Amino acid sequence: MAENCVRKLFVEICNAKNLMPKDGQGTASAYAIVDFDGQRRRTKTKFRDLNPQWDEKHEFLVHDTETMESEILEVNLYNDKKMGKRSTFLGKVKLAGSTFAKSGSETLVYYPLEKRSVFSQIKGELGLKIYYIDEDPPAGGVSESDQKPETVTPVAEEKPPENQEGKVAEVKEEEKKEEEKPKEEPKAEEKSSENPPENSKPEESPAVEPEKPAEVENPPIAHTEKPMKMQKAKSEAEKRGDLSVNGLELRSLSNDRSRSAYDLVDRMPFLYVRVVKAKRESSEGGSSIYAKLVIGTHSIKTKSQSEKDWDQVFAFDKEGLNSTSLEVSVWAEEKKENEDHLTENCLGTVSFDLQEVPKRVPPDSPLAPQWYSLESEKSPGNDVMLAVWLGTQADEAFQEAWQSDSGGLIPETRAKVYLSPKLWYLRLTVIQTQDLQFASKSEPKTRNLELYVKGQLGPQVFKTGRTSVGSANPTWNEDLVFVAAEPFEPFLVVTVEDLTNGQSVGQAKIQMASIEKRTDDWTDTKSRWFNLVGDENHPYTGRIHLRICLEGGYHVLDEAAHVISDVRAAAKQLTKPPIGLLEVGIRGATNLLPVKTKDGTRGTIDAYVVAKYGPKWVRTRTILDRFNPRWNEQYTWDVYDPCTVLTIGVFDNGRYNRENDAALKQPGKDLRIGKVRIRLSTLDANQVYSTSYSLTVLLPTGAKKMGDLEISVRFTCSSWLSLIQSYSTPMLPRMHYIRPLGPAQQDILRHTAMRIVTTRLSRSEPAMGQEVVQYMLDSDTHVWSMRRSKANWFRVVGCLSRAVSLARWFDGIRTWIHPPTSILVHVLLIAVVLCPNLILPTIFMYAFLILTLRFRYRHRHSHNMDPRLSYVDFVSADELDEEFDGFPTTRSGDQIRIRYDRLRALGGRAQVLLGDVAAQGERLEALFNWRDPRATGIFVVLCLAASLLFYAVPFKVFLLGFGFYYLRHPRFRDDMPSVPANFFRRLPSLSDQII
């Protein structure tokens, strides 16, 4: 964006809903005051209306486009004091500039009204449309109206004219009153009546500058002196050319470069050589020259240029250098008249001792290149311009430099940052069709037609249910939901098809750019009629009634639900400010195992790391042919919810071609090395976790440890209040609960979104392989796996083990295994029965004490994927082969038969278990339905006796008697089942009626 671009912010105040009555008569006369960047606007008053409709648009000037995201827009609603005793506060809305949308993508959003203090009685919502427009400045430079505040206004403030002194004094008095009123509002609000920051005439502007014309719409009211001072300071800064930066900004810049950028990783020393250009003593036209750098066994050439400069930077890993000297030579490629091939002539060499190379640490300025004379006996007088220094990976030149540890300038081995496409839900509501014209007019009468509507968005195809054509206007009223990714497909195709003959009746193409966006369910998009077009002979075959919208109130799930990393809604207007910052330092890996062979003689690995959180993917550079690679790269993410998961995967790069493998045209696939997941809610805030995680990958031959990954993680919390408050808010946006999607539909949309993200990232340059994206997103969690089923079963058993342990302990009390404990339980029973009001306080006090004591024994390191919990060590080879088998299966018939028999055996056990659970409920139901008359008669008599008993015996006495009877000594207990258990087991069930 150009620096001289003028940005304007437009705030359209549409309406409000369900306001709190504040005029003492059950209504409210509301008006709004909008404040942004020292500017204020006011709406009209809507008298006696709890659901006012304004539809007013207000314009604000953005003074600084770079800091707009940090500005706050505040909208306050007040009740007009003309309709009540005093003006009262109705609520406010505060929005950060980061939620403002560009013109064309704005939508109506309803924001809940916030309280100003604890004692405020506020309810309702405010509908706003907020967007900004970037306009080019006038061709002649700054207009006269823009120059007035700089020239006329300061003079008028120093020496105002005599006829305006009274007006200026009145304006200052009004400004002082406005500054005093907000200070008095909290006290007045406790009395449920408070003054708004304005004058007594709500529909008139209280302070109008003399030089402003009267016909300006929405004039600012009650300007304070602070914005004027800011404008003066800004104009002075513009006159100076913005050459000065304050000390705080300098410190922040230096911290970002030196400390914050790489404080979680180790500094890696690199030798930097920047070769700019060469100068020849005798220039010969047509010859091209290049520079050659030699450090021991390392040798690299620059591009061969004839007239242009090289201006290339080379970064050599200092640990991989095997020499203490650097030689830079310049060579000329010349072609003689009688020879076809080029001859190379050395123009000279310059040497550097690496012990004397200067060091540079950011934020130092870049080292200036210098001219060095080339030593040569054949062609003296040649010079080369270059710079040599020792730096780290924090150097600005590192990202674009030729890197020795990652193969140079190979695109597939460079560090990159990828972004997932922004996803929306597209809701297509098919209402009905009219005036359908079939190929033959007599065809609908001769047979019963069945029609359905098919919607297609790119490769996605969804169909409605069938409907019989009793008339020419069949009705569906069904919703079809698609996943749309930005940039959108050009058209949404809707087709009406005949199921009986498989032919299309007609289709309509809807442009995606014309589809409306909505953020909630308050407003329904307008339905529209679209003409159906057939073949060339039938340009009009009817019309279809549709309602289409892009749902911005949902979060499109593109990863497994248990490893979700982002829960924000698709609409930018609903995005809340981040609550913290996640910093991840990828240090290195150790003891990696070889996964391929090099030169057919020895094993090797070319490892790189992919980290994914939210829509941001990062990929480190590929370290070639090292079993202990060191990346030492650091990345940051904004955190919007603490209950999210960071996923880090390690892969072997098989997609790049070495120089000696130029014949290899088709790139291979990247192999899995292992994966690490870290849940942010398990991390302490503002603490660094430097841990080595084991990398375990599941192969068809079994689980295999591939090495260890060293990373450092820090979760920085910017606001503890926001962090704690996030635990009380829903995980997903509001639309997921107001208008939820079905489980089956949600699962289909999730896998559709996964395919879209995989396709888009694989089309990047360099491409991120589909196997990498699918592994990071866990796209195979829905596939049947015996191993996962066993793991989930043992997870259920582990959760129930606590209850089983408690039951065993209580059985030990009941059987008097430890008599002192049983006696204490009897005493506790007496205390509980006699003082029931102490039950809940005692339970919560015990919970507080136990949890406080367990705080000392909490896990002090972040958790990782557990191979034992995943049940990878106790799985057979056939079960692993079944898990890695595709869908549909490609195995032989005998293997499928064995697996099917095994699945039938497990299904038989589950079938018996379900039948036993159902039988218990049927027995209880049979007791009340007189299926067994004798049993039900006995139960009726017992109910009558129990009612008479409880009329005579107090309930506390019954509890004591029952407790002592249940905890009686084994000497007084029979080994046979109790009478109630025998009675319940004899009740009939419906098992005998199953065929």
C-alpha positions, 0 to 999 in steps of 0.5 A, a space after each residue: 500500500 502506498 504511504 500517501 494512501 488515505 484510508 476512511 473507516 465507515 461505521 454503519 449503525 443498523 439497529 439494536 435488539 432487546 434493549 433494557 427499558 430505562 425511561 421508567 415507562 417500559 421503553 427506551 429512547 436510544 441514540 448511539 455515540 461512536 468514538 474512534 481515533 479521537 473522532 466522535 459521531 452521534 446518531 439520531 434518537 429513536 423515541 420509545 423503541 426497545 428495538 430501534 432501527 437507525 441505518 445511519 452511516 458514519 465516516 471516520 478518517 484513519 490517521 495512521 493505517 499501520 496502527 489501525 489494528 491497535 485502535 479501538 472503536 467504541 459505540 455507547 448507547 444512551 437513553 435520551 433524557 428528554 424522555 426520562 428524568 436523566 440520560 441513562 446508559 444502555 450498553 457499549 460495544 468495543 471492537 479492535 481494529 483488527 476485526 475491521 473488514 475491507 469494503 466489499 467483504 463487510 457483513 451485518 454483525 450483532 454484538 452483545 452490549 457490554 456493561 460499563 461497571 458491575 452495577 450496570 443493568 444491561 441487555 440486548 445486541 447492537 447490529 453494526 457494519 464496519 468496513 474501510 476504504 483506501 482512497 488515492 490522494 488528489 493529484 495536486 497533492 494536499 488539498 486546501 482543506 487538509 492544509 487548514 488545520 496546519 496553517 489556520 487553526 494554530 494561528 486562530 488558537 494563539 490570536 482568535 478574532 474578537 468576534 470569535 472569542 466568545 464562541 471559542 470560550 463556549 467550545 472550551 467550556 463544553 469540552 471541559 464539561 464533556 471531560 468531567 461527565 464520564 468521571 461522574 458516570 459510574 457514581 450516577 449509574 449506581 442510582 440507575 441514572 447517569 449523564 451521557 457525554 454530550 449536551 442537553 440537546 441530543 439531536 444538535 451538535 454542541 460544538 461546531 468549529 467556525 470554519 466547518 460548513 454547515 452542510 457536512 453530514 455527521 459532524 464530530 461532536 465534543 472534540 477534546 484537546 487530546 486529538 488536536 494535540 495528536 494532530 499537531 504532533 503528527 503534522 510536525 512529524 510529517 514536516 520532519 519527514 518521519 526521520 525520528 524514532 523514539 527509544 521504546 521503538 528502538 528497544 523493541 526492534 533490537 529485542 525482536 532481532 537479538 533476543 526474542 527472535 532466537 532466544 529459544 534456540 542455540 546460535 549457529 555460527 555461519 561464515 557469510 561471503 557476499 560477492 557483489 561484482 568484479 572489475 576487469 583491467 581490460 574489458 572484452 566484450 561478449 565474455 562472461 565471468 563468475 566467482 568461485 569460492 573454495 574452503 577446503 573441500 567446499 567449492 561453489 560458483 556464482 552465476 555466470 554474468 557478462 554485464 550484470 552484478 552477481 550480488 549473491 550471499 553464501 552461508 557456510 556452516 562453520 562446524 562443517 568447515 575443514 579449512 582455516 582459509 577462504 579463497 575467492 577466485 574470478 574466472 572468465 569464460 571466453 570463446 575462441 574463433 577456431 574452437 567451439 567450446 568455452 575456455 576458462 581463464 583465471 583473473 586472479 585470487 584473493 585469500 582470507 584467513 578465517 581467524 581474522 574475519 570480523 564478527 557481526 551480531 544483529 542489530 548491527 548494520 550489514 557489513 559494507 562490501 569492499 574492493 579487493 585486488 586479485 592476485 594473478 601473474 597473467 592478468 594483473 589489475 583486476 578487482 572484486 567487491 565482496 564482504 566476509 563476516 562471521 554471523 549466526 542464523 539470526 542474520 538478515 541475509 541467512 534466509 536468501 543466502 546459499 546455505 551449505 547444510 541444506 544443499 544451496 539454493 534448492 527450493 525444496 530444501 528451503 525454510 518456508 511458511 505456508 497458510 491454509 486457505 480460509 474456509 467457509 460453509 456454503 449453505 444452499 437451501 433448495 425450496 422449490 421449482 416452478 414451470 418445469 418443462 420436460 423434453 416431452 410434454 406428455 412424459 409426466 402424465 405417462 409415468 411418475 417422475 422422481 426429481 432431485 436437485 444436485 449442487 456442485 461446487 468444484 469437486 463437491 457434489 451433494 444431492 437432495 432427497 427424491 420427490 415425486 412430481 404430482 405437479 410442475 412445482 415440486 418442493 424440497 426445503 432441504 439444506 445442502 452444505 458445502 465447504 468453500 475455500 478462498 479464492 472461491 470457485 467461479 460458479 456454484 452449479 445447481 442441477 435438477 435431474 430426473 431419477 427415472 431416466 438419469 437425464 438433466 431437466 435444467 441447471 443454473 449457474 450462480 456466481 460465487 461473488 454474488 453470494 451474501 455472507 452472514 455471521 449469525 442466524 438473526 438475519 436470513 438471506 433473501 431467497 432468489 429465483 434462478 432460471 433453469 437452462 437446458 440444452 441448445 433446443 431448450 434455453 428455458 426449462 423452468 426456474 428454481 427457488 434457492 436461498 444461498 449464503 456463506 456462513 461466517 459464524 461457523 468454524 470449518 473443522 479441517 483437522 481431527 476434533 481431538 487435535 484441533 488447533 484453531 476455533 475461530 469463526 470464518 468471519 473476520 468480524 467475529 474474531 476476538 483479540 489473541 490471549 497470548 503468544 506461542 513460541 516454538 524453537 526447533 533445536 535439532 534431532 539426535 540419533 536419527 535412523 537412515 531411511 534410504 541409501 545414498 550412492 547405493 552404498 550407505 544409509 542416509 536421511 535428509 530430515 526437516 520439521 513441519 509445525 502446524 498450529 491454526 492456519 499457519 504451517 512452518 517448514 524448516 530447511 532440510 539438513 542433508 545427510 546428517 543423523 544429528 541435524 541442528 535446525 535452530 529455527 524459531 517461530 511464533 503463533 498468536 493464541 486465541 484459545 488455550 485448549 488447542 494442540 500444537 502438532 510437530 512432525 519430522 519427515 525425510 525429504 524425497 522431493 528434491 533432485 540432487 545435481 547428480 540425480 538430474 535424470 530423476 524426473 518424478 519426485 519421490 514422497 516424503 517419509 514419516 519419521 515421527 510426530 509430537 503433539 503438545 496441548 497448550 493447556 498443559 503448559 504453564 504460562 511464561 515458562 520455557 519447556 526445553 524437552 527431548 521427545 521420542 520420535 516413534 513411527 508406526 510401520 507395517 512391520 511394527 512400531 519403530 523408534 526413529 530418534 529424538 527431537 529437541 524443541 523448546 516451547 513457551 506460551 506467553 500470556 498477555 492477559 490472565 483475565 482473558 485466559 481464565 475467562 476463556 475456560 468459561 466460554 464455548 469451544 466453538 463459535 455460537 452458530 455451532 450450538 444455535 444451528 448445529 450440524 449433524 454428526 454424520 454431516 460434520 464428519 463429511 464436511 471435515 474430510 472435505 475440508 481436509 482434502 481441500 487443504 491438502 490440495 491447496 498446499 500441494 499446489 504451493 511452490 515448493 509443494 508440501 506433499 499430500 502425505 505430509 499434510 494428511 499425516 499432520 491432520 490425522 486424516 485416517 482417524 476414521 478408518 477401522 483399526 483393531 489397535 485403536 479399538 483396543 487402545 480405546 477399550 483400555 482407556 475406558 477401563 482406565 477411567 473406570 479403574 478409579 471407581 472399581 478401586 473405590 468399590 473394592 475399598 468399600 467392600 473391604 470396609 463392609 467385610 471388616 478386613 481392617 476393623 479400625 477403618 470399619 469402626 471409623 466409617 460407622 462413626 462417619 455415618 452417624 455424623 453424616 446422618 445427624 448433621 446432613 448440612 456438613 456433607 457438601 462442605 466436607 466433600 469440597 474441603 476434602 477435594 480442595 486439600 487433596 488437589 492442593 497436595 497433588 499440585 507438588 506432584 504434577 507433571 513438570 514437562 509437556 506431554 507427548 504421544 504415548 506408545 504404550 497408551 497407543 497399544 503399539 507394542 502389543 499388536 500383531 502383524 496381521 492387525 497392523 497389515 489391516 490398519 495399513 490396508 486401503 479402502 477398499 481392501 487390496 488383500 487376498 480373499 483368505 486374509 479378508 475371510 480371517 479378518 472377517 471371522 475375527 471381527 464377527 467374534 468381537 461383534 458376538 461378544 459386543 452383541 451379548 453385552 448389549 443384550 445383557 444391558 437391555 435385559 436389566 432395563 426390561 426387568 425394571 419395566 416389567 415390574 411396573 407393567 404386571 408382566 409377572 403378576 405375582 412379582 408385581 403383587 409382591 412389590 405392591 404389598 412391599 410398597 404399602 408396607 414401606 409407606 406405613 413404615 416411613 410414616 412412623 419411623 424418622 428418615 434419619 433412623 432409617 438411614 442409620 439402621 440401613 447403614 449399620 445393616 449394610 456394614 454388619 460384620 461378616 459373622 452376621 452375613 450369609 454367603 448367598 445372594 440377597 433377597 432383593 437381588 434374587 427377586 430382581 433376577 427373577 423378573 422377566 425380560 424380552 430376551 425370550 422373544 428374540 427370534 
